[in-house]
Amino acid sequence: MRLIIRQDYDEVSSYVAHYVKERVNQFQPTAERPFVLGLPTGSSPIGVYAKLVELHRAGQLSFKHVITFNMDEYVGLPRNHPESYHSFMWNHLFKHVDVNIKNVHILDGNAADLDEECRRFEATIARVGGIELCLGGIGPDGHIAFNEPGSSLTSRTRVKTLAYETIIANARFFEGDVTKVPKLALTVGVATVMDAREVLVVITGAHKSIALAKCIEEGVNHIWTVSAIQMHPKGLIVCDEDATLELHVKTVKYFKSIEHVHQSLIGPHNLGLQGNLLRSMKDTDENVTKRRKLFLGTVLNTDEEPPVSSDDKYVAKKNGNAGWKRKMDS
Amino acid sequence: MAVRPQTDTEGKIVKIINARVLLNHKLTENSYLWFKDSKIIDPQELFFQDHKEPDMVIDAENAIVAPGYLDIQINGAFGIDFADENLPVEDIARNKDVVAKGLLQFGCTSFCPTLVSSAPQVYHKVLPHLRKRLGSVENGAEILGVHIEGPFLNPEKKGAHNEEVLQCAERGMESFDDTYGPALKRDDSIAILTVAPEVKGVLECIPTLAKRGICISMGHSTASVTEAELGVRAGATCITHLFNAMPAFHHRDAGICGLLGSTTLPIPKSQKQHPIPSQSSPSPTNPDPRPFYGLICDGIHVHPNSVRIAYHSHPKGLVLVTDALSSMGLPPGCYHLGDYEVEVNAQNVAYVKGTKTLAGSNITIDRCVQNFRKFTKCSTVEAIEAATLHPAQVLGIEKTKGTLNAGSDADILFLNDDLEIQRVFVRGEEVDLKVN
C-alpha cells in the first residue's frame, strides 16, 4: 500500500484528480477497451470532482471511453430527489463532462427486486472486464461505501441497513430530520471494491484520523472495513495532514521518506505513475525533463514548472526536487 | 415588422452552456440550462431515464442567463395606445401585435396591456381583442391579461386620466359589470384591476372581484393608511405605481405608502400572490401580509433615493413597471394617451400637454432593471427578480413565468454585466433582435 500525504483538502483533491487524469490518459481508452472507474459520493470526493471537471474543461481529460460504476445508492429515494446519489453524481460530475449515459452505472434503489439489482450490478462489472481503478472515501467508523462495521470482508453488492451513526451523519442533508433519512441502501461489497485492479481511498479531515490509523496500523478487521486494503496488491491512500493525527509519527515519517527516496535517489524519470520502476534506469536528458515534469505534476498538482528562485535552497537539482524538500522540512 | 426565429430550436433539446444562470435566487457560474418545446426541462431525468443528448448546444459565453421580463403596467408603445377607441377593430388586433413584437427587443417576454380610465363603450369594444395569448416569435411577447387602471379612481389623484370618465360604484358589482362588460367574468381576459378603495362602493366589491381571479391593485387614491389597510384586508394584493397618483408620504398619515410599514395586517394562509418573507416582514417565516407595489424606475417618476427607501423597507414586494405610454420607442414629439394629448420633451419626459403632470413614461423594462440596480445598489439577482419573479408572483403564475425552474416557459434572456440585452428567447424561440 502507498500512502501519499499532502497538506490539505485542496492539495489532496488536486493530487487525486491529476492521478486519475494521468491513469486514464496513459491507459489510452477506446470504445473496445474502455477505462472502468469506480466512483464514490460524500464530501471527500467533491473537491476531486471539481478538479476533474476543470481538467475536462481544459481539454486534458475526456470521459468518452470511461465506464463508471458508483458504489452505493439509497433505497426508496426517488432518483431525482436532491439527496439521491444519482443527483449527487449528476450535479458534481456527469452534467459537466462528456460521459456517455450508457457507460454510467449507478445502483437503482427503486428496483422491484433489490437482490436481483445487486446481482445485475456485479454481472455488469464482470462483463466490462472489472474495475481498473476504484476511488473511494472512508467513514469516521472506517467503512468504505456502506460496508458498515461488521460487514464481511468477502461481501459483494447487497442491501445494507445503515448504522445509526451513519443516519445521524447524513441527517444534515435531510434538513436535520433523522426520520427523513433512508434506512436502507444498496452498496458494493468490500470484496467488490478490492477486486478492482487498483484502489485509491481519499481520506481528509481530523475526524477521519482514528479510522485511518485503525485501517493501516492495525490488523485487517471487519470492524474497520477499509483495513481490507492491506490485502490489496495496489492500494493507494491519499490523505491530508489532519487525517494523520492519530498515526504513529514513525508511520508518517516512513511514508514521507519513501516519496523522498523515490524522487531524490531513484529519480522521477525512472518511476511510473503507480510507483513502478521503469525498464531502463538511464534516460536521455529530454526524457529526464519529461519525467521530472510528470513527477512535479503529482507533487505540486500542476503541470507548470515552479518559478526558479535565486535562493540556493529552491534551485532545482538534477536528481532531486527542492520543491518537494521544502514540504518535507515544513 | 417581420420577426423570424434567429436559430431554429423547434422540437429540439437545447442546452445552453457557459452560462451564469439565475436559479434559486442566485447566479451560478459555469452553469447550464436546458429547454425543449417551449419549456425549461430538468436534464437529470433526461440523462438517467431517457438517455438523451442535446440536439443543439448554445454557448452563452459567460452571459447572465435570466428569465424574460414581465411588465404588468404598459399603456402602449411605438405610437400605439391600447385605450384608443377611435380605431377600427382590425387595427386593434394589429396594434397589439406590433407592441407585443416590439417589446421583445427590450427583453420583455410577457406583459399586461394597460387601459387608462375610459368610458364603458371603450372597454366593451377593446377588451374582447386583448385576451390572454401565448408568446412566440410570431405573436410577440405573451399577453398575460389586461391591466384595467380605472375608472373607479379618486378624481383628486387622476394624474393623466380624464376626469369625466371617473366614476363611483354606486350599484356595487353591477357598476363594475356594466362598465367593463362580459370580459369581467371571463378568466382569460382581465389580470389586474386598479381601484381606489375609498371611492364609494369599491371596498365592498373587492372580495368578489378577487374571487374572480383578478388581482386588485390600489392606486390613484387619497386613502389614509387605515383605508388602505381595509383594502388589503378585503383582498387587494398590490399597489399601483407607488408614490405616483397618491398623497406624498406624510409621517403622521402615511397613506398607501404606509402599507410598507404595516405590521398588523393579517398573515396570509397561503403563499400565493403574497411576497415571500424578508428581513423586514412582520413574520420571518410566514408569507408577507403587505402587498406588492409597482414602481416606475425611470428616475423621473420617483427619485432614486425614494426608490431605495421603498426597496429597503419591503424588498420582496417591489415590482418594476414601465407605465409606458404610446410614445415609448419613438422620438420626442406629441402623442396621444386615452383622451389626452401628451408631449415628450428632449429629455424623454412625458407631460400632459401644457401642464407639469407626468403622463406616463418612455422607459423600457430593461432600462428599469438597470436603473433599479444603480439606484438601490442591490445585487444583480435582486434587480432581475424585481422584473421577473415578483411580477409573476403578483399574478400567481410563478410556476410558469418569472423563473428558470424546470417546468417554466422557456422565456430566456442573455444579459451582459451591464444588464444589456444580448439575446432573447420567447417560449423557446429565439428573437432576431437586429430586425427591430
HADDOCK unambig.tbl for C-alpha pairs under 7 A between the chains (distance, minus, plus):
assign (segid A and resid 80 and name CA) (segid B and resid 45 and name CA) 6.88 0.50 0.50
assign (segid A and resid 90 and name CA) (segid B and resid 44 and name CA) 6.64 0.50 0.50
assign (segid A and resid 101 and name CA) (segid B and resid 47 and name CA) 6.50 0.50 0.50
assign (segid A and resid 101 and name CA) (segid B and resid 48 and name CA) 6.95 0.50 0.50
assign (segid A and resid 101 and name CA) (segid B and resid 51 and name CA) 6.06 0.50 0.50
